Amino acid sequence: MAGKFELYKDKGGEFRFRLKAGNGENILASEGYKDKSSAENGIASVKKNAGDKARFEVKDSTSGKPYFVLKAANHQIIGQSQMYDNAASCANGVESVMKNAPDAAVDDQSA
């Protein structure tokens, strides 16, 4: 099964998206957007930038767990991963986003 973006409205009324791998696991999540069109632009930006490994930045959380962010050309963060147990798992997450995002369909659950 191919990866997909889920576009949804959170409890606070903001639009968000998450990228799910083919196995259904969440591999990237967005910030909240006030309007749907901004969230859709965020999805387009992830699709455009996910193929460039240089756009990913691996970081360590305050608890020492690795995670990554995906940045657009303007250096704005457009998505963030979950926390991983180790660097190898985090690297696999980056690879999964690079593989799944460019051709992922959008499942609009915000209606």
N, C-alpha and C positions, 0 to 999 in steps of 0.2 A: 504494500500500500504506500502511496506517495504521501509526502508531508503536506500539511495544509495550514493556512492561517485561519484562526477563529477571531472574528471581529465581534465584540460584545460590549454591552453597557454595564458598568460596575454599579454597586449599591449606591454610590454617591452621584450617579447620573453621568459619569464621564465615559467616553468611548476608549476602549483598550483593545489590543490584539495580542495574541500569543501564537507562536509558531509551534506546531506539533510535528514530531517525526512520524514516519510511517507506522511505528508501533504505538502511537498515541501519546508518547511521552512529551511533556512540555520542554522545549529546548531554547526558547527565547520569549521574553515578555516585554511589552511596551510600558511607557508611562501613561498616565491618563490624559486624554484630549477633550477639550470642551465641545468640539464639533466632529461629526462623523467624517467630514471631508479631510480633516487634519489627520485622523487615524488612518484613513485610506492612503493619504500621502506618505505616512510613516511606513505602511506596508510596501508601497512602491519603492521607497528608499531602501528598505531592508533587501528587497529583491535585487535592486541595482548594486548594492554595496557588499552583499554577502559573498560574492565570488572573489573578493579581494582580501587575502589573508592579512594584509597590512591594516585593514580597517578594524580588526579585532584587537582588543587589549585585555590581557589577562591580569587580574588583580587578586589581592587577598582580602577577605573580609576581616572584620575586627576579631573574629574568633579563629582566624588563621586558615579558613577554608578558601580554596581558589574558586573564582568565577570569572566570567568574561563579559565585556560590553562590546557592542557593535556600534561603530561611529560612522557618520556620514562624512562626505568630503569636507564639510565645514566644521568637523570635529565635534558636532553635537551627538550625544548618545541617542541612538534610535532603538536600542533593545538591550536587555540584560538577561543573563542566564540565571539558573538556580545556583546554589552553592554546591560544590562537589567535594567529595572526600579526599581526592588527591589530584595532582597535576595531570596525570595520564587521563583520568576521566574527563577533566576539563578540556583537554586537547581533543578528545573524542567528541565533546559537545560542539566545539568550534567546527570540526570537520562535518558534523551532522547538519549544522546550520548552513555551511557552505554547499552541501549536497542538496538539502531539501528546499531552501528558501527561493532560489531563482525561478523555479517552475511551479511553486506551490499554489494551489487554488485557494480562493478566499471563501470561507463559510461565514456568511453574515448572519449572526445570531442577535443582532441589535434591534431588529424590527419588532 
